[in-house]
Amino acid sequence: MKTDLPQSFRRLEYRPPVYTFDQVELDIALDPARTIVKSRIEVLPGKSFEPGAPLVLVGHDLEFVSLRINGEAHRHFELTPETLTIHSLPNEGKDKFIVEIICVCVPEKNTTLMGLYVSNGNFFTQCEAEGFRKITYFLDRPDVMARFKVTLRAREAECPVLLSNGNLINTEKLPNGWHSATWEDPFPKPSYLFALVAGKLECIEETITTSSGAKKLLQIWVEPHDLKKTRHAMDSLIASIHWDEKRFGLELDLERFMIVAVSDFNMGAMENKGLNIFNTKFVLAQPETATDADFANIESVVAHEYFHNWTGNRVTCQDWFQLSLKEGLTVFRDQEFSADQMGSESGRAVKRIEDVRLLRQLQFPEDAGPMAHPIRPDEYQEINNFYTVTVYEKGSEVVRMYQTLLGRDGFRKGMDLYFKRHDGQAVTCDDFLMAMADANGKDLTQFKNWYSQAGTPRVKVQEHYDAAKKQYQLTLTQSCAPSPGQPEKKPFHIPLKMRLITKANDQKEQLLELTQASQTWTFDNVEERPVLSINRNFSAPVNLDFEQSEADLLTQFSSDDDAFNRWEAGQKLAMQMILNNRLPDAQIIEAYRNILLDPNLDPAFKDLTLTLPAESYLYEQCTSVDPQKIFTARRAFRREIAKQLQLEWAALYQQMQTPGPFKSDGVDSGKRALKNLSLSMLLEAAPGVWAPMAANQYQIADNMTDRYAALAALVMHGAKQAKECLIDFYNRFASDALVIDKWFGLQSSRPPVDGLDSTLEEVKKLREHPAFKLNNPNRVRSVIHAFCANNPASFHQADGSGYEFWADSVLALDPINPQVAARLARALDRWRLFAQPYQDRMKAALERVSACQTLSPDVREVIGKALGN
């Protein structure tokens, strides 16, 4: 095992660049086996410049060819596998000088999908966070912002399309069948926002008029056979542009804006200035091949990457410790956009519930484990490991709290001041906070603790009602458990919306600001003992320690005017019963029945309300997790609801049909969600009775939402029709990679059926399937991640077989794609939370991976932190 300690980077050790760049010109001759990159860089003294200091550039997996300074060959340099250090600079580097470098990279061998690589014969780049150094030697850091002019050259027959950032200023035919295109970006940007795309692609395009009257060209580039699947992405882009103008006064600043889709991509998408590169999963959609969830995700991700044009590109990060400055803020913006697109207050509530479910299922466990870190970490070893749900989702919640504290208008004032002060700059989270504070005249000093402290705060709720005085007293006490490197925590500034529910309905919603370890509020003239509705709309990302009676929870579940807390009460009731291994009693069943039959409730809200807390969230409520017991108790609880409400489910299945042409709007998608939940519950109650109806829906469906839901119901409940439908599904969609990802993912996610579990053996067979590719991140996520991260009951087997499969997979993936391997490695980082024998089996698997002497820094950091090294 390696004994050398990994290098750590610390926020407080940040130093401005010794040198900075002004104009950068790149000439790139594209060839899969030997791409030649020529760079011409105008270099200036930086903020920490000292005369005589060398210029240290970084480069990975590059073949160095030559170096020139001010047009002359330069030999005073040192070359290592990771750096090019240039000495003896003109006039000791005090004045501007020109550096010219020629180097070579090999895109076809780049399986990491970082830097320049080839996918299906086309060229793509991914430069965030540190991929540009795999293209050429550079100051590859976010606070070095330069203007780029890029000339791409390639064989026209192989790469008829040549794209880069900014505006197209020239094209040219070259000898020997080559051609070129020159792009110029008028805005300075860090190298992580550089992009190029070249290959055989076609586009759908639209011209729009922005609020200032300017004409803008929008293009979405895909492989020719996918062109018909781009309309929804284009509509989402147009809606995003207009929303950002209306909500924040931010206009598209380039002549054109382009999106390109690629099937080999480590992430969802990338906001490169003017040339966004997307995973095909978040661009391509048509009713026959994409579900309602796919349509919603495309709308959200397209919006997210477009919104980065201002929150991330025009104003970027000083260093990678500030990652949440752009990501948390932009997630908040895309969430607000998607909520507004729902078209109603009930639709906004559904979106809010979906976002909080994701936060609780993924981020709360991260906040309680060995990888816990603040949204602005103080230290990291491998920056790719910090593209986390904490930085994104919790970061978004922190931004939302500004809006809760300052109001919507106050938040807009803060955003306006932020752009006025920092447009074109690389800044910090503190700069954003100060803009919010200064614009509103509010002291947000204590709010900084959300940036510096890890962990999910716990707020204990104590209430007392004095009937004689008609006085209600509320005491809130906050705490936060120790996390790595932070044994003690200071009080957070926690905004909590609350309302007292009474029969008279005379109490208004109020905002409480919890800033001390413990605070008490007194409410007078309260005529009866109220039911407390607190943390309404999930106004703060906290855990509530609030011992409510089942009667109070039922009151909230039946009549709370805050849709989120109404849903929350139902979740809390279900959670308490499942963890106590209780089946739903008559009162709970009746409450569920009333929800289902209420004509005033949105179908999507009903669907969410009757969806039980996820197993991963239930784990977080336990001190020692037995995954099989939790799975069994949750399944029994669900089955009882299914049986007791079987008539209601059958009626809803018929009532929620959506005849006519497919529409992906909130109304129809909500109806389909409730219809398909009803179908699943019917199979839960009596699979032998209802499976033929599911099989019929599978066969006659005219859209993927209904077809896939029917297939999932058959597979998840072990119906005999499942096998035949799985074969038909594969044959029907064999040529569509994204649909086949669903086919793989469904089988890998199948939980145990009636105590029997053969899923692991099926997953091993799927890994050997001819359509499975270990070098394609989407396929890996659909098989290996789906099993290890999304199928806890099958993954967590007492014999440790699932953990052995996990270790095999991490070790196989790591040499190919360390980023994807590191994400998979996270599946066992909470091993200490589990009961025996699971805990020992997990630790053994972790130690087996740790013993590999060739682990990437990405995976080694995750495994080391999990083991406490």
Sequence and secondary structure as in RCSB ss.txt:
>XXXX:A:sequence
MKTDLPQSFRRLEYRPPVYTFDQVELDIALDPARTIVKSRIEVLPGKSFEPGAPLVLVGHDLEFVSLRINGEAHR
HFELTPETLTIHSLPNEGKDKFIVEIICVCVPEKNTTLMGLYVSNGNFFTQCEAEGFRKITYFLDRPDVMARFKV
TLRAREAECPVLLSNGNLINTEKLPNGWHSATWEDPFPKPSYLFALVAGKLECIEETITTSSGAKKLLQIWVEPH
DLKKTRHAMDSLIASIHWDEKRFGLELDLERFMIVAVSDFNMGAMENKGLNIFNTKFVLAQPETATDADFANIES
VVAHEYFHNWTGNRVTCQDWFQLSLKEGLTVFRDQEFSADQMGSESGRAVKRIEDVRLLRQLQFPEDAGPMAHPI
RPDEYQEINNFYTVTVYEKGSEVVRMYQTLLGRDGFRKGMDLYFKRHDGQAVTCDDFLMAMADANGKDLTQFKNW
YSQAGTPRVKVQEHYDAAKKQYQLTLTQSCAPSPGQPEKKPFHIPLKMRLITKANDQKEQLLELTQASQTWTFDN
VEERPVLSINRNFSAPVNLDFEQSEADLLTQFSSDDDAFNRWEAGQKLAMQMILNNRLPDAQIIEAYRNILLDPN
LDPAFKDLTLTLPAESYLYEQCTSVDPQKIFTARRAFRREIAKQLQLEWAALYQQMQTPGPFKSDGVDSGKRALK
NLSLSMLLEAAPGVWAPMAANQYQIADNMTDRYAALAALVMHGAKQAKECLIDFYNRFASDALVIDKWFGLQSSR
PPVDGLDSTLEEVKKLREHPAFKLNNPNRVRSVIHAFCANNPASFHQADGSGYEFWADSVLALDPINPQVAARLA
RALDRWRLFAQPYQDRMKAALERVSACQTLSPDVREVIGKALGN
>XXXX:A:secstr
   S    EEGGG    SEEEEEEEEEEE  SS EEEEEEEEEEE TT  TT  EEEE SS EEEEEEETTEE  
 EEE SSEEEE S GGGG S EEEEEEEEE GGG TT SEEEEETTEEEEE TTTTGGGTS B  STT  BEEEE
EEEEETTT  EEEESSEEEEEEE GGGEEEEEEE SS B GGG  EEEES EEEEEEEE TTS EEEEEEEE GG
GGGG HHHHHHHHHHHHHHHHHH     SSEEEEEEESS SSSEE  TTEEEEEGGGT   TTT  HHHHHHHHH
HHHHHHHTTTBTTTBEESSGGGHHHHHHHHHHHHHHHHHHHT SHHHHHHHHHHHHHHIIIIIHHHHTSTT   S
S SEES GGGG SHIIIIIHHHHHHHHHHHHHHHHHHHHHHHHHHHHTT EE HHHHHHHHHHHHT   TGGGHH
HH  S  EEEEEEEEETTTTEEEEEEEEE   BTTBSS     EEEEEEEE TT     EEEEE SSEEEEEE  
  S  EEEESGGG SS EEE    HHHHHHHHHH SSHHHHHHHHHHHHHHHHHTT    HHHHHHHHHHHH TT
S HHHHHHHTS   HHHHHTT SSB HHHHHHHHHHHHHHHHHHTHHHHHHHHHHT   SS   SHHHHHHHHHH
HHHHHHHHHH HHHHHHHHHHHHHH SSHHHHHHHHHHHHHTT TTHHHHHHHHHHHHTT HHHHHHHHHHHHT 
  BTTB  HHHHHHHHHTSTT  TT HHHHIIIIIHHHHH HHHH  TT HHHHHHHHHHHHHTTT HHHHHHHH
GGGTTGGGB TTHHHHHHHHHHHHHT TT  HHHHHHHHHHHT 
